[in-house]
Amino acid sequence: MGDSVLSAIEYFLSQEGKKDRYLFGCNDHSADLASKINPTGFIDDYRSGTTFCGKPVLGGEAVPQSAIVVNCVLMAKSWAAKRRVDQLNVRFRLDYYDLLKTAPNLTPVPKFVSETICDMRDNKNHWEKLGQTLADNESRMTLSNVINFRQTADLKYLQNYSFRPVEQYFDPVCPLIDQESFVDCGGFDGDTTAEFIRRCPKYGQVWMFEPSKENLEKAKSRLKGVRDIHFISKGVSDQEGVLGFNSGNGSASAFSETGNTSIAVTTIDKEIQEPVSFIKMDLEGWEMKALSGVRRHINSDHPKMAIAVYHHPSDFWRIPEHIFSIRKDYKIYLRHYTEGWTETVMYFIPIK
């Protein structure tokens, strides 16, 4: 740890520093840290003039030069946030990791860190097996970097990654073909389906599952007049039924026992009778349930798949083990699309 970081930590813990602590980002991590250290305020260029956790939110240019600023952005644009903090005309700058390492009594461990550490400790054999099943060096390096970050919150492990939402689910290892039949599970506002159609204009059919009525209406508006799209106002799971759903979190809306509404769910095997060739799933942690409802199509159609594995640490190994329990003739690739812990996608490519 460099002298500048040590000096910043010393100032952060001093009586003088306590009067000038600012947290960069208004999110769960900064809120958790604020409950421990009582910061002077928060910094968010898009929310300046408001309050967060009872403290004022300032734009970057309004922060006093005497301030010490802690970057609490760990989710999607962590390095962009770090660069913005570096631009601020302030006395000291720290990353969340710096505090986590040197002041653990003051710094809450992020949930994604604690969960990853516990899962890797309790399921060591499964993690070792996962590394052996990945198909290329880039996948193995991605696994190493992502997991190291998820165990530490140290941004150095993700310095070579960038925020690439448009490329997510459409890596070169997963080439599209004419007459592709696409299943978009967790279709949100139609953004992924629209990107699929842009990349594969000679597609066959699309089935888009989206349980949020508000999101589905946005998708229909976005894709108005586009051919051969089946909009299905249901969630996907391992059986038909009704489940609680939290519909107020945009693209992060998810199944929840305490959800603010109830939605109908179905299985892909029941809903789609035609053959499918490409399945995408990003279901905020419900992927394992949904995969249990698509056994017939995996067995009979041998589709390629792009599955989000970042919601729960165990999904990194549970999802490939589940798919291999149905059929083993797949190559597995792993790619990462943000500067934080979110948006890691596992591709299953059929071995012909």
C-alpha positions as CSV (number, residue, x, y, z in Angstrom):
1,M,0.0,0.0,0.0
2,G,1.5,3.3,-1.1
3,D,2.4,6.3,1.1
4,S,-0.4,8.4,-0.3
5,V,-3.0,5.8,0.7
6,L,-1.6,5.4,4.1
7,S,-1.6,9.2,4.5
8,A,-5.2,9.3,3.3
9,I,-6.2,6.5,5.8
10,E,-4.5,8.4,8.6
11,Y,-6.4,11.6,7.7
12,F,-9.7,9.7,7.3
13,L,-9.4,8.3,10.9
14,S,-8.3,11.6,12.4
15,Q,-10.5,14.1,14.2
16,E,-9.9,16.6,11.4
17,G,-10.7,14.1,8.7
18,K,-14.0,13.2,10.4
19,K,-15.3,16.6,9.5
20,D,-14.6,16.3,5.8
21,R,-15.5,12.7,4.8
22,Y,-17.4,12.4,1.5
23,L,-18.6,9.2,-0.1
24,F,-18.7,9.0,-3.9
25,G,-21.9,7.3,-5.2
26,C,-25.4,7.0,-3.8
27,N,-25.8,3.2,-3.5
28,D,-26.1,0.3,-1.0
29,H,-22.3,0.3,-0.4
30,S,-22.1,4.0,0.4
31,A,-25.2,3.7,2.6
32,D,-23.8,0.8,4.6
33,L,-20.5,2.7,5.1
34,A,-22.4,5.9,6.0
35,S,-24.1,4.0,8.8
36,K,-20.6,3.4,10.3
37,I,-18.8,6.7,9.7
38,N,-21.4,9.4,9.6
39,P,-20.0,11.2,6.5
40,T,-20.3,14.9,5.8
41,G,-22.1,14.2,2.5
42,F,-22.2,12.2,-0.7
43,I,-21.0,13.1,-4.2
44,D,-23.1,12.3,-7.3
45,D,-23.1,14.6,-10.3
46,Y,-26.6,13.4,-11.3
47,R,-28.2,13.9,-7.9
48,S,-26.6,17.1,-6.7
49,G,-29.0,19.2,-4.6
50,T,-30.8,16.2,-3.1
51,T,-30.2,14.2,0.0
52,F,-29.2,10.6,0.6
53,C,-29.2,8.9,4.0
54,G,-30.1,12.2,5.5
55,K,-27.0,13.9,4.1
56,P,-26.5,16.4,1.3
57,V,-25.5,15.2,-2.2
58,L,-23.1,17.5,-4.0
59,G,-21.8,17.6,-7.5
60,G,-18.1,17.0,-7.8
61,E,-17.2,20.6,-8.4
62,A,-18.8,21.7,-5.1
63,V,-16.8,19.4,-2.8
64,P,-14.4,21.4,-0.6
65,Q,-10.6,21.1,-1.3
66,S,-10.1,19.8,2.2
67,A,-12.2,16.8,1.6
68,I,-11.3,13.1,1.6
69,V,-13.4,11.2,-0.9
70,V,-14.1,7.4,-0.8
71,N,-15.2,5.8,-4.1
72,C,-18.1,3.4,-3.2
73,V,-19.0,2.4,-6.7
74,L,-18.5,-1.3,-7.1
75,M,-21.3,-2.5,-9.3
76,A,-21.0,-1.5,-13.0
77,K,-18.8,1.6,-13.7
78,S,-16.3,1.4,-10.9
79,W,-13.3,2.5,-12.9
80,A,-15.2,5.4,-14.5
81,A,-16.1,6.5,-10.9
82,K,-12.5,6.1,-9.9
83,R,-11.4,8.3,-12.8
84,R,-14.0,10.9,-11.8
85,V,-12.8,10.9,-8.2
86,D,-9.2,11.4,-9.4
87,Q,-10.4,14.5,-11.2
88,L,-11.8,16.1,-8.1
89,N,-9.8,19.0,-6.5
90,V,-9.7,17.4,-3.0
91,R,-7.1,16.6,-0.4
92,F,-7.3,12.8,-0.4
93,R,-8.9,10.0,-2.3
94,L,-9.5,6.4,-1.3
95,D,-11.2,3.3,-2.8
96,Y,-13.6,1.2,-0.8
97,Y,-11.1,-1.6,-0.8
98,D,-8.5,0.6,1.0
99,L,-10.9,1.1,3.9
100,L,-11.9,-2.5,3.9
101,K,-8.3,-3.6,4.2
102,T,-7.0,-1.1,6.7
103,A,-10.1,-0.2,8.8
104,P,-12.2,-3.3,8.8
105,N,-14.0,-2.4,12.0
106,L,-15.4,0.7,10.3
107,T,-16.0,-0.8,6.9
108,P,-19.0,-3.1,6.2
109,V,-18.0,-6.1,4.0
110,P,-20.1,-5.9,0.8
111,K,-22.6,-8.7,0.4
112,F,-21.1,-9.9,-2.9
113,V,-17.7,-10.3,-1.1
114,S,-18.9,-12.2,1.9
115,E,-21.1,-14.5,-0.1
116,T,-18.3,-15.3,-2.6
117,I,-15.8,-16.0,0.2
118,C,-18.3,-18.4,2.0
119,D,-19.3,-20.2,-1.2
120,M,-15.7,-20.8,-2.3
121,R,-14.8,-22.1,1.1
122,D,-17.8,-24.4,1.3
123,N,-17.7,-25.6,-2.3
124,K,-14.1,-25.8,-3.1
125,N,-14.3,-29.0,-5.2
126,H,-17.1,-27.5,-7.4
127,W,-15.0,-24.3,-8.0
128,E,-11.9,-26.4,-9.0
129,K,-14.0,-28.4,-11.4
130,L,-15.4,-25.3,-13.0
131,G,-12.0,-24.0,-13.9
132,Q,-11.2,-27.3,-15.6
133,T,-14.4,-27.1,-17.8
134,L,-13.9,-23.7,-19.3
135,A,-13.0,-23.8,-23.0
136,D,-10.4,-21.1,-23.5
137,N,-7.7,-19.0,-21.7
138,E,-9.8,-15.9,-21.8
139,S,-12.6,-17.7,-19.9
140,R,-10.1,-18.9,-17.2
141,M,-8.6,-15.4,-16.9
142,T,-12.1,-13.9,-16.7
143,L,-13.0,-16.3,-13.9
144,S,-9.8,-15.6,-12.0
145,N,-10.2,-11.8,-12.3
146,V,-13.9,-11.7,-11.5
147,I,-13.6,-14.1,-8.5
148,N,-10.6,-12.2,-7.1
149,F,-12.6,-9.0,-7.2
150,R,-15.6,-10.7,-5.7
151,Q,-13.5,-11.8,-2.8
152,T,-11.8,-8.5,-2.1
153,A,-13.5,-5.5,-3.8
154,D,-10.1,-4.6,-5.1
155,L,-10.6,-2.7,-8.4
156,K,-7.1,-3.7,-9.7
157,Y,-8.6,-7.1,-10.8
158,L,-11.0,-5.4,-13.2
159,Q,-8.8,-2.7,-14.6
160,N,-8.8,-4.3,-18.1
161,Y,-12.6,-4.6,-18.3
162,S,-15.2,-2.0,-19.4
163,F,-18.9,-1.3,-19.3
164,R,-20.2,-2.9,-22.5
165,P,-24.0,-3.5,-22.2
166,V,-24.5,-3.6,-26.0
167,E,-22.1,-6.6,-26.3
168,Q,-23.6,-8.5,-23.5
169,Y,-25.1,-11.9,-24.6
170,F,-23.5,-11.5,-28.1
171,D,-19.9,-12.5,-27.8
172,P,-18.0,-13.7,-30.9
173,V,-17.8,-17.2,-29.2
174,C,-21.6,-17.3,-29.7
175,P,-22.1,-16.6,-33.5
176,L,-25.5,-15.9,-34.8
177,I,-26.9,-17.7,-37.9
178,D,-29.7,-17.1,-40.3
179,Q,-33.1,-18.3,-39.1
180,E,-32.0,-18.2,-35.5
181,S,-34.9,-18.9,-33.1
182,F,-34.3,-16.7,-30.1
183,V,-35.7,-17.0,-26.6
184,D,-35.2,-13.8,-24.5
185,C,-35.9,-14.6,-20.8
186,G,-36.0,-11.4,-18.8
187,G,-36.7,-9.3,-21.8
188,F,-37.1,-6.0,-19.8
189,D,-38.0,-3.2,-22.2
190,G,-37.0,-5.1,-25.4
191,D,-33.4,-3.8,-25.5
192,T,-31.8,-7.3,-25.9
193,T,-34.3,-8.5,-28.4
194,A,-33.8,-5.3,-30.4
195,E,-30.0,-5.8,-30.4
196,F,-30.5,-9.5,-31.4
197,I,-32.6,-8.4,-34.4
198,R,-30.0,-5.8,-35.4
199,R,-27.3,-8.4,-35.4
200,C,-29.4,-11.2,-36.9
201,P,-31.9,-9.6,-39.4
202,K,-32.6,-12.9,-41.0
203,Y,-33.8,-14.5,-37.8
204,G,-36.7,-17.0,-37.6
205,Q,-38.8,-16.2,-34.5
206,V,-38.4,-14.5,-31.2
207,W,-40.1,-15.4,-27.9
208,M,-39.7,-12.6,-25.3
209,F,-40.7,-13.4,-21.7
210,E,-41.3,-10.3,-19.4
211,P,-43.5,-10.5,-16.4
212,S,-43.6,-6.8,-15.7
213,K,-46.6,-5.3,-17.6
214,E,-44.9,-1.9,-17.6
215,N,-41.7,-3.2,-19.1
216,L,-43.6,-5.4,-21.6
217,E,-45.5,-2.3,-22.9
218,K,-42.2,-0.5,-23.4
219,A,-40.9,-3.5,-25.3
220,K,-44.0,-3.6,-27.5
221,S,-43.6,0.1,-28.3
222,R,-39.9,-0.3,-29.0
223,L,-40.4,-3.3,-31.3
224,K,-43.7,-2.1,-32.9
225,G,-44.1,-3.5,-36.4
226,V,-41.2,-6.0,-36.1
227,R,-42.1,-9.4,-37.4
228,D,-42.4,-12.8,-35.7
229,I,-42.1,-11.7,-32.1
230,H,-44.1,-13.5,-29.4
231,F,-44.5,-11.3,-26.3
232,I,-45.2,-13.5,-23.3
233,S,-46.4,-11.7,-20.2
234,K,-45.1,-14.3,-17.8
235,G,-42.0,-15.2,-15.9
236,V,-40.1,-18.4,-16.6
237,S,-39.6,-21.0,-13.8
238,D,-39.5,-24.7,-13.2
239,Q,-43.3,-25.1,-13.2
240,E,-46.5,-23.2,-13.8
241,G,-47.9,-21.1,-11.0
242,V,-48.0,-17.7,-9.4
243,L,-45.1,-16.1,-7.6
244,G,-44.4,-12.8,-5.7
245,F,-42.6,-10.2,-7.8
246,N,-40.8,-6.9,-7.0
247,S,-41.6,-4.8,-10.1
248,G,-40.2,-1.5,-9.0
249,N,-36.5,-2.0,-9.8
250,G,-36.3,-1.6,-13.6
251,S,-34.0,-4.2,-15.2
252,A,-33.3,-5.6,-11.7
253,S,-37.0,-6.5,-11.0
254,A,-37.0,-9.9,-9.5
255,F,-39.0,-12.7,-7.9
256,S,-39.5,-12.1,-4.2
257,E,-41.6,-13.5,-1.3
258,T,-42.2,-9.9,-0.2
259,G,-42.8,-8.6,-3.7
260,N,-45.3,-5.8,-4.3
261,T,-47.3,-7.9,-6.8
262,S,-47.9,-11.4,-8.0
263,I,-47.2,-12.7,-11.5
264,A,-47.9,-15.8,-13.5
265,V,-45.0,-18.1,-14.3
266,T,-44.6,-20.8,-16.8
267,T,-41.9,-23.1,-18.3
268,I,-40.2,-22.6,-21.6
269,D,-40.9,-26.3,-22.4
270,K,-44.6,-25.7,-22.0
271,E,-44.8,-22.3,-23.6
272,I,-42.8,-23.0,-26.8
273,Q,-43.4,-26.0,-28.9
274,E,-41.2,-25.1,-31.9
275,P,-37.5,-25.8,-31.9
276,V,-35.3,-23.0,-30.5
277,S,-31.6,-22.3,-31.3
278,F,-30.5,-19.6,-28.9
279,I,-31.6,-19.0,-25.3
280,K,-30.7,-15.9,-23.2
281,M,-31.4,-15.7,-19.5
282,D,-30.8,-12.8,-17.1
283,L,-33.4,-13.3,-14.3
284,E,-31.9,-11.6,-11.3
285,G,-31.0,-14.9,-9.6
286,W,-33.9,-17.1,-10.9
287,E,-31.8,-18.7,-13.7
288,M,-31.5,-22.2,-12.0
289,K,-35.3,-22.4,-11.7
290,A,-35.8,-21.4,-15.3
291,L,-33.3,-23.9,-16.6
292,S,-35.1,-26.6,-14.8
293,G,-38.1,-25.8,-17.0
294,V,-36.2,-26.1,-20.4
295,R,-34.9,-29.6,-20.2
296,R,-36.8,-30.8,-23.2
297,H,-35.5,-28.1,-25.5
298,I,-31.9,-28.5,-24.3
299,N,-32.2,-32.3,-24.9
300,S,-34.0,-32.1,-28.3
301,D,-32.8,-28.8,-29.8
302,H,-29.3,-28.5,-28.4
303,P,-29.5,-24.7,-28.4
304,K,-26.6,-22.3,-27.6
305,M,-27.2,-20.4,-24.4
306,A,-26.1,-17.1,-22.8
307,I,-26.8,-17.3,-19.1
308,A,-26.1,-14.7,-16.4
309,V,-24.2,-16.2,-13.6
310,Y,-23.4,-13.2,-11.4
311,H,-26.4,-12.9,-9.1
312,H,-25.3,-15.7,-6.7
313,P,-21.7,-17.0,-6.4
314,S,-22.9,-20.6,-6.5
315,D,-24.4,-20.0,-10.0
316,F,-20.9,-19.9,-11.5
317,W,-20.7,-23.7,-10.8
318,R,-24.3,-24.8,-10.3
319,I,-25.5,-23.6,-13.7
320,P,-22.9,-25.5,-15.8
321,E,-23.3,-28.6,-13.6
322,H,-27.0,-28.5,-14.1
323,I,-26.8,-28.1,-17.9
324,F,-24.2,-30.9,-18.0
325,S,-26.6,-33.1,-16.2
326,I,-29.0,-32.8,-19.2
327,R,-26.4,-33.2,-21.9
328,K,-22.6,-32.8,-21.8
329,D,-21.8,-31.8,-25.4
330,Y,-21.2,-28.1,-24.8
331,K,-18.2,-25.9,-24.7
332,I,-18.3,-23.3,-21.9
333,Y,-17.0,-19.7,-22.2
334,L,-17.1,-17.0,-19.6
335,R,-17.2,-13.3,-20.3
336,H,-17.6,-10.1,-18.2
337,Y,-19.2,-6.8,-19.3
338,T,-18.8,-4.3,-16.5
339,E,-16.1,-2.7,-14.3
340,G,-17.7,-4.2,-11.2
341,W,-19.3,-7.4,-9.9
342,T,-22.3,-7.5,-12.2
343,E,-23.0,-8.8,-15.7
344,T,-20.9,-11.9,-15.9
345,V,-22.3,-14.2,-18.7
346,M,-21.6,-17.9,-19.3
347,Y,-22.0,-19.1,-22.9
348,F,-22.9,-22.7,-23.7
349,I,-21.9,-23.5,-27.3
350,P,-23.0,-26.9,-28.8
351,I,-20.3,-29.3,-29.8
352,K,-21.5,-30.6,-33.2
